[in-house]
C-alpha cells in the first residue's frame, strides 16, 4: 500500500502550464481518516462537494499495465493524484461496493464507491496516451464511513463480493501486499 496526502490542489488551470508547485514529498507512512470528512490534511478534507468522494483508491497493477502499454516510467500516486495505492486487488472491481481496509489499527469502512475518471493532466504527468489508457483503470472515489488510520504495509480488505487477483482467506476477506 502507498499513501498520499496533498494539502494543495496542484492540478489547476491548463495542463500545458504544468502542475503547481507544492510539498516535495506528499507520500506518507500513515493517514488519519474522519467519517464524512476525508483524510486529515488532504486538499479535499471537509469540503462539502467532496465529502462522499474525498478518498481515491488505485491499483498498483493498473499503473504497471499503463506503464507497459505506453512505454513510460512506472507512475505513482504523485502522478495520478490518488490517495491509496493497493497491490493485489483491482480497485475498479470495487466500484459500487462497500469495503473496508485494515492495516493493523482497525477497519476503516468505505461506502458510496464510484469511478474515479482520469483527467487530461495525466497526459502531462504520466505521458502521451495516459488519459485514454486510464479510462478503465482510474480507480475509485469514496469516503470514510468511520474514523480510523491506515498505514503502509500489508492490509486486509473485506468486501461483500469475491474479487479476482487478491489472496482470499475466506469469503469476502482478502490479504493485500
OpenMM code with the backbone's topology and positions (N, CA, C; nanometers):
from openmm import Vec3, app, unit

residues = "UNK UNK UNK UNK UNK UNK UNK UNK UNK UNK UNK UNK UNK UNK UNK UNK UNK UNK UNK UNK UNK UNK UNK UNK UNK UNK UNK UNK UNK UNK UNK UNK UNK UNK UNK UNK UNK UNK UNK UNK UNK UNK UNK UNK UNK UNK UNK UNK UNK UNK UNK UNK UNK UNK UNK UNK UNK UNK UNK UNK UNK UNK UNK UNK UNK UNK UNK UNK UNK UNK UNK UNK UNK UNK UNK UNK UNK UNK UNK UNK UNK UNK UNK UNK UNK UNK UNK UNK UNK UNK UNK UNK UNK UNK UNK UNK UNK UNK UNK UNK UNK UNK UNK UNK UNK UNK UNK UNK UNK UNK UNK UNK UNK UNK UNK UNK UNK UNK UNK UNK UNK UNK UNK UNK UNK UNK UNK UNK UNK UNK UNK UNK UNK UNK UNK UNK UNK UNK UNK UNK UNK UNK UNK UNK UNK UNK UNK UNK UNK UNK UNK UNK UNK UNK UNK UNK UNK UNK UNK UNK UNK UNK UNK UNK UNK UNK UNK UNK UNK UNK UNK UNK UNK UNK UNK UNK UNK".split()
positions = [
    Vec3(0.0860, -0.1164, 0.0000),
    Vec3(0.0000, 0.0000, 0.0000),
    Vec3(0.0909, 0.1230, 0.0000),
    Vec3(0.0533, 0.2212, -0.0788),
    Vec3(0.1211, 0.3503, -0.0824),
    Vec3(0.0152, 0.4546, -0.0467),
    Vec3(0.0541, 0.5611, 0.0218),
    Vec3(-0.0418, 0.6602, 0.0689),
    Vec3(0.0050, 0.8006, 0.0324),
    Vec3(-0.0890, 0.8854, -0.0092),
    Vec3(-0.0575, 1.0223, -0.0461),
    Vec3(-0.1554, 1.1171, 0.0218),
    Vec3(-0.1026, 1.2218, 0.0820),
    Vec3(-0.1827, 1.3300, 0.1367),
    Vec3(-0.1294, 1.4582, 0.0735),
    Vec3(-0.2168, 1.5285, 0.0036),
    Vec3(-0.1757, 1.6514, -0.0628),
    Vec3(-0.2570, 1.7689, -0.0106),
    Vec3(-0.1923, 1.8625, 0.0590),
    Vec3(-0.2658, 1.9771, 0.1112),
    Vec3(-0.3081, 2.0756, 0.0022),
    Vec3(-0.2487, 2.0654, -0.1163),
    Vec3(-0.2771, 2.1591, -0.2258),
    Vec3(-0.3358, 2.0869, -0.3459),
    Vec3(-0.4301, 2.1539, -0.4108),
    Vec3(-0.4824, 2.1037, -0.5381),
    Vec3(-0.3856, 2.1525, -0.6454),
    Vec3(-0.2916, 2.0675, -0.6847),
    Vec3(-0.1810, 2.1100, -0.7711),
    Vec3(-0.2158, 2.1124, -0.9188),
    Vec3(-0.3289, 2.0534, -0.9567),
    Vec3(-0.3679, 2.0479, -1.0978),
    Vec3(-0.4793, 2.1477, -1.1239),
    Vec3(-0.4453, 2.2732, -1.1293),
    Vec3(-0.5392, 2.3809, -1.1597),
    Vec3(-0.4958, 2.4476, -1.2882),
    Vec3(-0.5908, 2.5067, -1.3573),
    Vec3(-0.5576, 2.5744, -1.4808),
    Vec3(-0.5425, 2.4763, -1.5960),
    Vec3(-0.4558, 2.5096, -1.6883),
    Vec3(-0.4368, 2.4272, -1.8083),
    Vec3(-0.3211, 2.3303, -1.7890),
    Vec3(-0.3409, 2.2048, -1.8306),
    Vec3(-0.2321, 2.1064, -1.8186),
    Vec3(-0.1020, 2.1528, -1.8853),
    Vec3(-0.1122, 2.2260, -1.9949),
    Vec3(0.0084, 2.2708, -2.0656),
    Vec3(0.0941, 2.3626, -1.9789),
    Vec3(0.0334, 2.4249, -1.8782),
    Vec3(0.1093, 2.5134, -1.7884),
    Vec3(0.1842, 2.4364, -1.6807),
    Vec3(0.1527, 2.3084, -1.6648),
    Vec3(0.2187, 2.2252, -1.5645),
    Vec3(0.1541, 2.2385, -1.4277),
    Vec3(0.1797, 2.1404, -1.3407),
    Vec3(0.1216, 2.1438, -1.2066),
    Vec3(0.1802, 2.2552, -1.1213),
    Vec3(0.1024, 2.2994, -1.0246),
    Vec3(0.1515, 2.3976, -0.9285),
    Vec3(0.2556, 2.3315, -0.8390),
    Vec3(0.3511, 2.4083, -0.7924),
    Vec3(0.4497, 2.3516, -0.7011),
    Vec3(0.3845, 2.3306, -0.5651),
    Vec3(0.4376, 2.2373, -0.4926),
    Vec3(0.3818, 2.2056, -0.3616),
    Vec3(0.4866, 2.1367, -0.2780),
    Vec3(0.4432, 2.0694, -0.1741),
    Vec3(0.5380, 1.9966, -0.0899),
    Vec3(0.6186, 1.8978, -0.1738),
    Vec3(0.7446, 1.8832, -0.1406),
    Vec3(0.8315, 1.7958, -0.2179),
    Vec3(0.7873, 1.6505, -0.2137),
    Vec3(0.7465, 1.6034, -0.0977),
    Vec3(0.7050, 1.4634, -0.0877),
    Vec3(0.5704, 1.4546, -0.0175),
    Vec3(0.4700, 1.4174, -0.0930),
    Vec3(0.3358, 1.4031, -0.0383),
    Vec3(0.3058, 1.2589, 0.0022),
    Vec3(0.3981, 1.1680, -0.0248),
    Vec3(0.3805, 1.0291, 0.0162),
    Vec3(0.4067, 1.0193, 0.1656),
    Vec3(0.3191, 0.9516, 0.2369),
    Vec3(0.3270, 0.9465, 0.3830),
    Vec3(0.3226, 0.8020, 0.4316),
    Vec3(0.3599, 0.7810, 0.5561),
    Vec3(0.3604, 0.6485, 0.6164),
    Vec3(0.2259, 0.6056, 0.6716),
    Vec3(0.1395, 0.7040, 0.7013),
    Vec3(0.0062, 0.6712, 0.7513),
    Vec3(-0.0876, 0.7875, 0.7221),
    Vec3(-0.2164, 0.7583, 0.7234),
    Vec3(-0.3173, 0.8623, 0.7058),
    Vec3(-0.4242, 0.8471, 0.8128),
    Vec3(-0.4747, 0.9599, 0.8591),
    Vec3(-0.5868, 0.9651, 0.9528),
    Vec3(-0.7111, 0.9984, 0.8722),
    Vec3(-0.8171, 0.9200, 0.8915),
    Vec3(-0.9421, 0.9425, 0.8206),
    Vec3(-1.0518, 0.9784, 0.9201),
    Vec3(-1.1399, 1.0682, 0.8789),
    Vec3(-1.2527, 1.1095, 0.9616),
    Vec3(-1.3818, 1.0859, 0.8830),
    Vec3(-1.4769, 1.0223, 0.9479),
    Vec3(-1.6051, 0.9915, 0.8849),
    Vec3(-1.6688, 1.1186, 0.8289),
    Vec3(-1.7110, 1.1102, 0.7036),
    Vec3(-1.7793, 1.2220, 0.6401),
    Vec3(-1.6922, 1.3410, 0.6068),
    Vec3(-1.5622, 1.3353, 0.6365),
    Vec3(-1.4725, 1.4482, 0.6117),
    Vec3(-1.3566, 1.4130, 0.5191),
    Vec3(-1.3020, 1.2923, 0.5304),
    Vec3(-1.1919, 1.2513, 0.4444),
    Vec3(-1.0621, 1.2309, 0.5185),
    Vec3(-0.9518, 1.2580, 0.4498),
    Vec3(-0.8172, 1.2378, 0.5034),
    Vec3(-0.7690, 1.3680, 0.5667),
    Vec3(-0.7324, 1.3614, 0.6925),
    Vec3(-0.6839, 1.4792, 0.7643),
    Vec3(-0.5603, 1.5338, 0.6917),
    Vec3(-0.5635, 1.6638, 0.6598),
    Vec3(-0.4514, 1.7296, 0.5938),
    Vec3(-0.4583, 1.7295, 0.4424),
    Vec3(-0.5531, 1.6561, 0.3847),
    Vec3(-0.5635, 1.6499, 0.2388),
    Vec3(-0.6456, 1.7676, 0.1856),
    Vec3(-0.6253, 1.7987, 0.0589),
    Vec3(-0.6911, 1.9122, -0.0054),
    Vec3(-0.8432, 1.9005, -0.0069),
    Vec3(-0.8987, 1.7794, 0.0013),
    Vec3(-1.0442, 1.7623, -0.0024),
    Vec3(-1.1062, 1.7433, 0.1357),
    Vec3(-1.0255, 1.7461, 0.2416),
    Vec3(-1.0768, 1.7239, 0.3763),
    Vec3(-1.1822, 1.8277, 0.4123),
    Vec3(-1.3011, 1.7793, 0.4493),
    Vec3(-1.4083, 1.8654, 0.4954),
    Vec3(-1.4753, 1.9504, 0.3898),
    Vec3(-1.4387, 1.9363, 0.2651),
    Vec3(-1.5002, 2.0151, 0.1582),
    Vec3(-1.6369, 1.9560, 0.1269),
    Vec3(-1.7406, 2.0353, 0.1359),
    Vec3(-1.8775, 1.9879, 0.1171),
    Vec3(-1.8938, 1.9112, -0.0134),
    Vec3(-1.8395, 1.9622, -0.1223),
    Vec3(-1.8565, 1.8990, -0.2529),
    Vec3(-1.7857, 1.7640, -0.2642),
    Vec3(-1.6955, 1.7339, -0.1718),
    Vec3(-1.6152, 1.6114, -0.1817),
    Vec3(-1.6350, 1.5153, -0.0646),
    Vec3(-1.7311, 1.5375, 0.0204),
    Vec3(-1.7441, 1.4537, 0.1400),
    Vec3(-1.7655, 1.3069, 0.1083),
    Vec3(-1.8399, 1.2759, 0.0028),
    Vec3(-1.8622, 1.1358, -0.0336),
    Vec3(-1.7564, 1.0829, -0.1297),
    Vec3(-1.6635, 1.1688, -0.1691),
    Vec3(-1.5605, 1.1263, -0.2647),
    Vec3(-1.4257, 1.1861, -0.2295),
    Vec3(-1.3979, 1.1954, -0.1012),
    Vec3(-1.2768, 1.2615, -0.0529),
    Vec3(-1.1528, 1.1736, -0.0579),
    Vec3(-1.1703, 1.0441, -0.0826),
    Vec3(-1.0588, 0.9494, -0.0851),
    Vec3(-1.0596, 0.8783, -0.2205),
    Vec3(-0.9435, 0.8694, -0.2828),
    Vec3(-0.9331, 0.7978, -0.4097),
    Vec3(-0.8384, 0.6787, -0.3942),
    Vec3(-0.8744, 0.5691, -0.4610),
    Vec3(-0.8025, 0.4420, -0.4477),
    Vec3(-0.7672, 0.3915, -0.5866),
    Vec3(-0.6453, 0.3426, -0.6027),
    Vec3(-0.5999, 0.2891, -0.7304),
    Vec3(-0.5195, 0.1625, -0.7079),
    Vec3(-0.5114, 0.0794, -0.8109),
    Vec3(-0.4365, -0.0469, -0.8055),
    Vec3(-0.2975, -0.0304, -0.8636),
    Vec3(-0.1990, -0.0889, -0.7963),
    Vec3(-0.0625, -0.0896, -0.8482),
    Vec3(-0.0569, -0.1605, -0.9832),
    Vec3(-0.1365, -0.2651, -0.9977),
    Vec3(-0.1380, -0.3399, -1.1233),
    Vec3(-0.1876, -0.2542, -1.2393),
    Vec3(-0.2804, -0.1611, -1.2127),
    Vec3(-0.3270, -0.0704, -1.3175),
    Vec3(-0.2143, 0.0222, -1.3622),
    Vec3(-0.1359, 0.0712, -1.2664),
    Vec3(-0.0221, 0.1573, -1.3003),
    Vec3(0.0811, 0.0809, -1.3819),
    Vec3(0.1065, -0.0435, -1.3438),
    Vec3(0.2020, -0.1265, -1.4175),
    Vec3(0.1544, -0.1532, -1.5595),
    Vec3(0.0248, -0.1772, -1.5774),
    Vec3(-0.0307, -0.2030, -1.7101),
    Vec3(-0.0194, -0.0791, -1.7988),
    Vec3(-0.0490, 0.0377, -1.7442),
    Vec3(-0.0381, 0.1617, -1.8204),
    Vec3(0.1076, 0.1876, -1.8583),
    Vec3(0.1991, 0.1659, -1.7647),
    Vec3(0.3410, 0.1840, -1.7920),
    Vec3(0.3864, 0.0955, -1.9079),
    Vec3(0.3478, -0.0308, -1.9040),
    Vec3(0.3864, -0.1251, -2.0104),
    Vec3(0.3204, -0.0885, -2.1428),
    Vec3(0.1941, -0.0533, -2.1375),
    Vec3(0.1192, -0.0204, -2.2584),
    Vec3(0.1743, 0.1030, -2.3288),
    Vec3(0.2108, 0.2047, -2.2513),
    Vec3(0.2571, 0.3305, -2.3088),
    Vec3(0.4087, 0.3388, -2.3224),
    Vec3(0.4811, 0.2460, -2.2574),
    Vec3(0.6265, 0.2521, -2.2613),
    Vec3(0.6807, 0.3721, -2.1852),
    Vec3(0.6167, 0.4042, -2.0727),
    Vec3(0.6593, 0.5174, -1.9898),
    Vec3(0.7054, 0.4641, -1.8550),
    Vec3(0.7829, 0.5450, -1.7803),
    Vec3(0.8227, 0.5012, -1.6460),
    Vec3(0.6990, 0.4740, -1.5598),
    Vec3(0.7130, 0.3835, -1.4661),
    Vec3(0.6033, 0.3457, -1.3783),
    Vec3(0.5536, 0.4679, -1.3012),
    Vec3(0.4273, 0.5083, -1.3235),
    Vec3(0.3747, 0.6218, -1.2482),
    Vec3(0.3380, 0.5798, -1.1062),
    Vec3(0.3261, 0.6776, -1.0196),
    Vec3(0.2841, 0.6528, -0.8819),
    Vec3(0.1722, 0.7478, -0.8442),
    Vec3(0.1420, 0.7542, -0.7177),
    Vec3(0.0333, 0.8392, -0.6708),
    Vec3(0.0596, 0.9872, -0.6956),
    Vec3(0.1855, 1.0286, -0.6948),
    Vec3(0.2141, 1.1703, -0.7186),
    Vec3(0.1770, 1.2106, -0.8613),
    Vec3(0.1797, 1.1164, -0.9552),
    Vec3(0.1405, 1.1464, -1.0926),
    Vec3(-0.0106, 1.1340, -1.1136),
    Vec3(-0.0740, 1.0369, -1.0497),
    Vec3(-0.2178, 1.0155, -1.0705),
    Vec3(-0.3034, 1.0913, -0.9697),
    Vec3(-0.2437, 1.1401, -0.8637),
    Vec3(-0.3102, 1.2183, -0.7590),
    Vec3(-0.4144, 1.1378, -0.6837),
    Vec3(-0.3965, 1.0070, -0.6736),
    Vec3(-0.4832, 0.9227, -0.5922),
    Vec3(-0.4242, 0.9170, -0.4520),
    Vec3(-0.5072, 0.8786, -0.3533),
    Vec3(-0.4616, 0.8770, -0.2142),
    Vec3(-0.4087, 0.7423, -0.1679),
    Vec3(-0.4700, 0.6327, -0.2135),
    Vec3(-0.4345, 0.4998, -0.1655),
    Vec3(-0.4034, 0.4101, -0.2842),
    Vec3(-0.2869, 0.3484, -0.2807),
    Vec3(-0.2480, 0.2537, -0.3847),
    Vec3(-0.2458, 0.1144, -0.3229),
    Vec3(-0.3262, 0.0248, -0.3792),
    Vec3(-0.3340, -0.1129, -0.3305),
    Vec3(-0.2665, -0.2073, -0.4284),
    Vec3(-0.2036, -0.3086, -0.3765),
    Vec3(-0.1483, -0.4145, -0.4604),
    Vec3(-0.2216, -0.5438, -0.4255),
    Vec3(-0.2646, -0.6150, -0.5299),
    Vec3(-0.3293, -0.7437, -0.5083),
    Vec3(-0.4791, -0.7430, -0.5296),
    Vec3(-0.5347, -0.6291, -0.5667),
    Vec3(-0.6787, -0.6218, -0.5956),
    Vec3(-0.7011, -0.5148, -0.7022),
    Vec3(-0.7952, -0.5418, -0.7914),
    Vec3(-0.8338, -0.4444, -0.8923),
    Vec3(-0.9291, -0.3449, -0.8271),
    Vec3(-0.8817, -0.2252, -0.7979),
    Vec3(-0.9645, -0.1248, -0.7305),
    Vec3(-1.0915, -0.0960, -0.8098),
    Vec3(-1.0837, -0.1009, -0.9420),
    Vec3(-1.2020, -0.0750, -1.0236),
    Vec3(-1.3115, -0.1788, -1.0011),
    Vec3(-1.2759, -0.2986, -0.9561),
    Vec3(-1.3762, -0.4019, -0.9288),
    Vec3(-1.4552, -0.3712, -0.8014),
    Vec3(-1.4096, -0.2751, -0.7229),
    Vec3(-1.4792, -0.2353, -0.6007),
    Vec3(-1.5829, -0.1254, -0.6241),
    Vec3(-1.5898, -0.0720, -0.7455),
    Vec3(-1.6856, 0.0346, -0.7753),
    Vec3(-1.8266, -0.0178, -0.7511),
    Vec3(-1.9023, 0.0565, -0.6724),
    Vec3(-2.0385, 0.0187, -0.6383),
    Vec3(-2.0502, -0.0687, -0.5147),
    Vec3(-1.9371, -0.1097, -0.4574),
    Vec3(-1.9380, -0.1985, -0.3402),
    Vec3(-1.8834, -0.1251, -0.2181),
    Vec3(-1.9386, -0.1572, -0.1030),
    Vec3(-1.8798, -0.1103, 0.0219),
    Vec3(-1.7643, -0.2051, 0.0549),
    Vec3(-1.6599, -0.1540, 0.1182),
    Vec3(-1.5459, -0.2367, 0.1563),
    Vec3(-1.4771, -0.1731, 0.2758),
    Vec3(-1.3875, -0.2491, 0.3367),
    Vec3(-1.3065, -0.1945, 0.4455),
    Vec3(-1.1620, -0.2346, 0.4258),
    Vec3(-1.0737, -0.1528, 0.4799),
    Vec3(-0.9305, -0.1802, 0.4819),
    Vec3(-0.8839, -0.1771, 0.6266),
    Vec3(-0.7971, -0.2701, 0.6610),
    Vec3(-0.7400, -0.2758, 0.7952),
    Vec3(-0.5916, -0.3049, 0.7819),
    Vec3(-0.5088, -0.2063, 0.8161),
    Vec3(-0.3639, -0.2236, 0.8088),
    Vec3(-0.3040, -0.2452, 0.9469),
    Vec3(-0.3886, -0.2811, 1.0441),
    Vec3(-0.3398, -0.3120, 1.1777),
    Vec3(-0.3956, -0.2249, 1.2877),
    Vec3(-0.4601, -0.1158, 1.2518),
    Vec3(-0.5155, -0.0244, 1.3521),
    Vec3(-0.6676, -0.0272, 1.3559),
    Vec3(-0.7285, -0.1313, 1.3010),
    Vec3(-0.8742, -0.1410, 1.2950),
    Vec3(-0.9262, -0.1078, 1.1566),
    Vec3(-1.0470, -0.1544, 1.1316),
    Vec3(-1.1069, -0.1360, 0.9996),
    Vec3(-1.1476, 0.0085, 0.9736),
    Vec3(-1.1221, 0.0519, 0.8512),
    Vec3(-1.1773, 0.1770, 0.8000),
    Vec3(-1.2750, 0.1353, 0.6910),
    Vec3(-1.4002, 0.1735, 0.7080),
    Vec3(-1.5060, 0.1347, 0.6155),
    Vec3(-1.5259, 0.2445, 0.5112),
    Vec3(-1.5401, 0.2010, 0.3862),
    Vec3(-1.5647, 0.2923, 0.2750),
    Vec3(-1.6939, 0.2501, 0.2064),
    Vec3(-1.7769, 0.3480, 0.1728),
    Vec3(-1.9036, 0.3199, 0.1062),
    Vec3(-1.9229, 0.4221, -0.0054),
    Vec3(-2.0316, 0.4090, -0.0774),
    Vec3(-2.0643, 0.5024, -0.1850),
    Vec3(-1.9475, 0.5150, -0.2830),
    Vec3(-1.8987, 0.4004, -0.3299),
    Vec3(-1.7836, 0.3991, -0.4201),
    Vec3(-1.8283, 0.4244, -0.5634),
    Vec3(-1.7518, 0.5064, -0.6322),
    Vec3(-1.7812, 0.5372, -0.7727),
    Vec3(-1.6512, 0.5510, -0.8500),
    Vec3(-1.6631, 0.5483, -0.9786),
    Vec3(-1.5469, 0.5548, -1.0662),
    Vec3(-1.4719, 0.6868, -1.0492),
    Vec3(-1.3399, 0.6773, -1.0511),
    Vec3(-1.2533, 0.7957, -1.0478),
    Vec3(-1.2025, 0.8152, -1.1903),
    Vec3(-1.2672, 0.9020, -1.2609),
    Vec3(-1.2359, 0.9192, -1.4026),
    Vec3(-1.1018, 0.9914, -1.4212),
    Vec3(-1.0274, 0.9507, -1.5222),
    Vec3(-0.8993, 1.0171, -1.5490),
    Vec3(-0.9212, 1.1571, -1.6057),
    Vec3(-0.8226, 1.2417, -1.5889),
    Vec3(-0.8316, 1.3772, -1.6429),
    Vec3(-0.7164, 1.4022, -1.7405),
    Vec3(-0.7258, 1.5126, -1.8102),
    Vec3(-0.6248, 1.5488, -1.9094),
    Vec3(-0.4865, 1.5712, -1.8523),
    Vec3(-0.4781, 1.5956, -1.7217),
    Vec3(-0.3483, 1.6166, -1.6587),
    Vec3(-0.2581, 1.4941, -1.6699),
    Vec3(-0.3168, 1.3758, -1.6833),
    Vec3(-0.2361, 1.2540, -1.6942),
    Vec3(-0.1472, 1.2567, -1.8185),
    Vec3(-0.1882, 1.3279, -1.9195),
    Vec3(-0.1058, 1.3414, -2.0404),
    Vec3(0.0253, 1.4133, -2.0080),
    Vec3(0.0218, 1.5016, -1.9081),
    Vec3(0.1404, 1.5777, -1.8658),
    Vec3(0.2204, 1.4989, -1.7631),
    Vec3(0.1532, 1.4408, -1.6641),
    Vec3(0.2243, 1.3782, -1.5525),
    Vec3(0.2698, 1.2354, -1.5801),
    Vec3(0.1992, 1.1635, -1.6686),
    Vec3(0.2352, 1.0245, -1.6993),
    Vec3(0.2940, 1.0130, -1.8393),
    Vec3(0.2254, 1.0690, -1.9391),
    Vec3(0.2755, 1.0639, -2.0754),
    Vec3(0.1624, 1.0608, -2.1762),
    Vec3(0.1980, 1.0798, -2.3000),
    Vec3(0.1015, 1.0813, -2.4092),
    Vec3(0.0236, 0.9500, -2.4148),
    Vec3(-0.1072, 0.9607, -2.4233),
    Vec3(-0.1933, 0.8430, -2.4273),
    Vec3(-0.2458, 0.7998, -2.2918),
    Vec3(-0.1990, 0.8633, -2.1838),
    Vec3(-0.2373, 0.8208, -2.0490),
    Vec3(-0.3853, 0.8426, -2.0202),
    Vec3(-0.4413, 0.9511, -2.0684),
    Vec3(-0.5835, 0.9765, -2.0430),
    Vec3(-0.6680, 0.8598, -2.0930),
    Vec3(-0.6438, 0.8153, -2.2119),
    Vec3(-0.7171, 0.7014, -2.2689),
    Vec3(-0.6814, 0.5715, -2.1968),
    Vec3(-0.5549, 0.5506, -2.1651),
    Vec3(-0.5101, 0.4262, -2.1010),
    Vec3(-0.5708, 0.4074, -1.9617),
    Vec3(-0.6011, 0.5172, -1.8930),
    Vec3(-0.6576, 0.5076, -1.7584),
    Vec3(-0.8105, 0.5011, -1.7571),
    Vec3(-0.8760, 0.5037, -1.8719),
    Vec3(-1.0237, 0.5064, -1.8744),
    Vec3(-1.0866, 0.3927, -1.7964),
    Vec3(-1.0388, 0.2730, -1.8078),
    Vec3(-1.0953, 0.1589, -1.7335),
    Vec3(-1.0085, 0.1223, -1.6130),
    Vec3(-0.9082, 0.2062, -1.5825),
    Vec3(-0.8137, 0.1759, -1.4744),
    Vec3(-0.7922, 0.2939, -1.3812),
    Vec3(-0.8877, 0.3842, -1.3750),
    Vec3(-0.8705, 0.5065, -1.2971),
    Vec3(-0.8884, 0.4910, -1.1478),
    Vec3(-0.9403, 0.3745, -1.1056),
    Vec3(-0.9640, 0.3532, -0.9643),
    Vec3(-1.1002, 0.4034, -0.9230),
    Vec3(-1.1129, 0.4339, -0.7945),
    Vec3(-1.2430, 0.4750, -0.7426),
    Vec3(-1.2306, 0.5902, -0.6452),
    Vec3(-1.3439, 0.6578, -0.6263),
    Vec3(-1.3576, 0.7637, -0.5265),
    Vec3(-1.4571, 0.7153, -0.4230),
    Vec3(-1.4319, 0.7505, -0.2994),
    Vec3(-1.5180, 0.7087, -0.1903),
    Vec3(-1.4954, 0.8014, -0.0719),
    Vec3(-1.5585, 0.7717, 0.0370),
    Vec3(-1.5367, 0.8478, 0.1592),
    Vec3(-1.5400, 0.7544, 0.2783),
    Vec3(-1.4696, 0.7875, 0.3848),
    Vec3(-1.4702, 0.7008, 0.5029),
    Vec3(-1.6030, 0.7103, 0.5781),
    Vec3(-1.6533, 0.5943, 0.6196),
    Vec3(-1.7778, 0.5894, 0.6967),
    Vec3(-1.7507, 0.5913, 0.8469),
    Vec3(-1.6243, 0.5758, 0.8860),
    Vec3(-1.5865, 0.5822, 1.0270),
    Vec3(-1.4471, 0.6440, 1.0383),
    Vec3(-1.4127, 0.6850, 1.1581),
    Vec3(-1.2790, 0.7375, 1.1831),
    Vec3(-1.1806, 0.6213, 1.1886),
    Vec3(-1.0576, 0.6450, 1.1464),
    Vec3(-0.9570, 0.5400, 1.1551),
    Vec3(-0.8239, 0.5839, 1.1000),
    Vec3(-0.7325, 0.4884, 1.0956),
    Vec3(-0.5970, 0.5128, 1.0461),
    Vec3(-0.5583, 0.3985, 0.9540),
    Vec3(-0.4903, 0.4338, 0.8457),
    Vec3(-0.4278, 0.3345, 0.7577),
    Vec3(-0.2801, 0.3655, 0.7528),
    Vec3(-0.1984, 0.2596, 0.7466),
    Vec3(-0.0541, 0.2807, 0.7371),
    Vec3(0.0042, 0.1901, 0.6301),
    Vec3(0.1245, 0.2229, 0.5890),
    Vec3(0.1932, 0.1449, 0.4862),
    Vec3(0.2084, 0.0004, 0.5295),
    Vec3(0.2082, -0.0884, 0.4323),
    Vec3(0.2306, -0.2288, 0.4607),
    Vec3(0.1112, -0.3140, 0.4218),
    Vec3(0.1162, -0.4397, 0.4595),
    Vec3(0.0069, -0.5312, 0.4269),
    Vec3(-0.1239, -0.4841, 0.4903),
    Vec3(-0.2337, -0.5206, 0.4256),
    Vec3(-0.3657, -0.4836, 0.4763),
    Vec3(-0.4637, -0.5959, 0.4476),
    Vec3(-0.5736, -0.5935, 0.5200),
    Vec3(-0.6839, -0.6853, 0.4962),
    Vec3(-0.7965, -0.6046, 0.4315),
    Vec3(-0.8460, -0.6544, 0.3205),
    Vec3(-0.9596, -0.5951, 0.2510),
    Vec3(-1.0801, -0.6844, 0.2755),
    Vec3(-1.1883, -0.6258, 0.3230),
    Vec3(-1.3129, -0.7005, 0.3414),
    Vec3(-1.4195, -0.6382, 0.2533),
    Vec3(-1.4900, -0.7232, 0.1824),
    Vec3(-1.5976, -0.6779, 0.0961),
    Vec3(-1.7030, -0.7875, 0.0889),
    Vec3(-1.8218, -0.7506, 0.0504),
    Vec3(-1.9294, -0.8482, 0.0386),
    Vec3(-1.9215, -0.9306, -0.0881),
    Vec3(-1.8255, -0.8993, -0.1753),
    Vec3(-1.8127, -0.9724, -0.3012),
    Vec3(-1.6754, -1.0368, -0.3103),
    Vec3(-1.6668, -1.1432, -0.3865),
    Vec3(-1.5371, -1.2055, -0.4126),
    Vec3(-1.4688, -1.1308, -0.5258),
    Vec3(-1.3406, -1.1099, -0.5121),
    Vec3(-1.2639, -1.0356, -0.6105),
    Vec3(-1.1552, -1.1232, -0.6690),
    Vec3(-1.1287, -1.1065, -0.7944),
    Vec3(-1.0168, -1.1768, -0.8560),
    Vec3(-0.8873, -1.1057, -0.8231),
    Vec3(-0.7787, -1.1781, -0.8177),
    Vec3(-0.6468, -1.1186, -0.8010),
    Vec3(-0.5984, -1.1092, -0.6575),
    Vec3(-0.6861, -1.0951, -0.5617),
    Vec3(-0.6427, -1.0833, -0.4223),
    Vec3(-0.6317, -1.2219, -0.3611),
    Vec3(-0.5414, -1.2376, -0.2677),
    Vec3(-0.5268, -1.3646, -0.1965),
    Vec3(-0.6425, -1.3769, -0.0992),
    Vec3(-0.7341, -1.4662, -0.1295),
    Vec3(-0.8550, -1.4810, -0.0494),
    Vec3(-0.8280, -1.5709, 0.0706),
    Vec3(-0.8687, -1.5245, 0.1886),
    Vec3(-0.8522, -1.6058, 0.3090),
    Vec3(-0.9854, -1.6664, 0.3525),
    Vec3(-1.0951, -1.6022, 0.3233),
    Vec3(-1.2301, -1.6529, 0.3464),
    Vec3(-1.3224, -1.5672, 0.2612),
    Vec3(-1.4478, -1.6026, 0.2509),
    Vec3(-1.5381, -1.5279, 0.1634),
    Vec3(-1.5356, -1.3784, 0.1973),
    Vec3(-1.5009, -1.2976, 0.0977),
    Vec3(-1.5022, -1.1539, 0.1139),
    Vec3(-1.3847, -1.0962, 0.1896),
    Vec3(-1.2877, -1.1779, 0.2297),
    Vec3(-1.1710, -1.1285, 0.3031),
    Vec3(-1.0470, -1.1580, 0.2194),
    Vec3(-0.9677, -1.0555, 0.1932),
    Vec3(-0.8516, -1.0683, 0.1052),
    Vec3(-0.7301, -1.0031, 0.1689),
    Vec3(-0.6152, -1.0710, 0.1606),
    Vec3(-0.4878, -1.0154, 0.2083),
    Vec3(-0.4221, -0.9396, 0.0938),
    Vec3(-0.3835, -0.8168, 0.1212),
    Vec3(-0.3161, -0.7345, 0.0219),
    Vec3(-0.1727, -0.7145, 0.0648),
    Vec3(-0.0858, -0.6978, -0.0318),
    Vec3(0.0580, -0.6790, -0.0038),
    Vec3(0.0968, -0.5352, -0.0244),
] * unit.nanometer
topology = app.Topology()
chain = topology.addChain("A")
for resn in residues:
    res = topology.addResidue(resn, chain)
    for name in ("N", "CA", "C"):
        topology.addAtom(name, app.Element.getBySymbol(name[0]), res)
